[in-house]
Amino acid sequence: MIYFSINSPDNHHLGFLVLMDEDDSTYTSGATGYYAIKAQADEADRQACPVQWQILQQLSQHNSLSWYRQSDYVQLCDAENNIIGRLQQQYLSLCDQHFLLNDLTGTL
């Protein structure tokens, strides 16, 4: 598992992202798995980023979100397996909104 905090581009904390590898393939090209989003922010951050907050809150309610690895990025899919986002390095895009990720894997 890989853990990230999710922040807005102007550094408002909005939640967490966890990637789970389906077949222990160490996230190589072609790997697949599931992910979960936990929307968690204080009121000031929610109000500062209402559109981004709403997207994360809606995705938090789903438990069958999948991802697959392409060369140097990860495609993120919704519960119906439609591509809704992309993760590349510390950048996350979901439903046309942009976020910054902070890798928490080594700190937990």
C-alpha positions in Angstrom: 0.0 0.0 0.0 1.0 3.6 -0.7 -0.4 6.4 1.4 -0.7 10.1 0.3 -2.2 13.2 1.7 -4.2 15.2 -0.8 -3.8 19.0 -0.9 -5.1 21.7 -3.2 -2.5 23.5 -5.4 -2.5 26.3 -2.9 -1.8 23.9 -0.1 -5.1 23.4 1.6 -5.3 19.9 3.1 -8.3 18.0 1.7 -7.9 14.3 2.5 -6.0 11.1 1.9 -5.4 8.7 -1.0 -4.4 5.0 -0.5 -3.3 2.8 -3.5 -3.5 -0.9 -3.0 -1.6 -3.2 -5.5 -3.9 -6.0 -6.7 -1.3 -8.7 -7.4 1.9 -7.6 -5.5 3.5 -6.5 -8.8 5.4 -3.6 -7.2 3.6 -1.0 -9.3 5.4 -1.9 -12.5 3.9 -0.9 -15.9 0.7 -2.9 -16.4 0.0 -3.3 -12.7 -3.5 -2.9 -11.5 -5.2 -2.4 -8.1 -7.7 -0.5 -6.1 -7.7 2.9 -4.4 -9.6 4.7 -1.7 -10.1 8.3 -1.0 -10.9 9.8 2.4 -12.1 13.4 2.3 -11.0 15.0 5.5 -10.4 18.7 6.0 -11.2 21.5 8.4 -14.0 23.9 7.6 -11.7 26.7 6.3 -10.1 24.4 3.8 -13.4 23.0 2.6 -14.7 26.6 2.0 -11.5 27.6 0.3 -11.8 24.7 -2.2 -15.5 23.8 -2.6 -15.3 22.1 -6.0 -12.3 20.0 -5.1 -13.8 19.1 -1.7 -17.1 18.0 -3.4 -15.2 15.7 -5.8 -13.2 14.0 -3.0 -16.3 13.7 -0.8 -18.2 12.0 -3.5 -15.3 9.6 -4.3 -15.0 8.8 -0.6 -18.4 7.1 -0.7 -17.2 4.5 -3.3 -15.4 1.3 -2.4 -14.7 -0.2 -5.8 -12.4 2.4 -7.4 -9.6 0.9 -9.6 -6.3 2.1 -11.1 -3.9 0.8 -13.6 -0.3 1.7 -14.3 0.8 3.1 -17.7 4.5 3.7 -18.3 5.2 6.7 -16.0 1.7 7.5 -14.6 -1.4 5.8 -13.0 -4.9 6.0 -14.5 -7.7 6.3 -12.0 -11.1 4.9 -12.7 -14.5 5.3 -11.0 -16.8 2.6 -9.8 -18.1 2.0 -13.4 -14.4 1.7 -14.7 -14.5 5.0 -16.5 -11.2 7.0 -16.4 -11.7 10.0 -14.2 -8.1 10.9 -13.3 -4.4 10.5 -13.4 -1.6 10.4 -10.9 1.9 11.3 -12.0 4.7 12.0 -9.5 3.2 14.2 -6.9 0.4 15.5 -9.1 -3.2 14.2 -9.1 -6.0 15.2 -11.4 -9.5 14.0 -10.7 -12.6 15.1 -12.7 -10.7 18.0 -14.2 -9.5 19.3 -10.8 -5.8 19.4 -9.8 -4.3 18.3 -6.5 -0.8 17.9 -4.9 0.1 14.7 -3.2 2.5 14.2 -0.3 3.8 10.6 0.1 3.1 9.4 3.7 4.2 5.8 3.2 7.4 6.1 5.1 6.0 8.2 7.9 3.1 6.0 9.0 
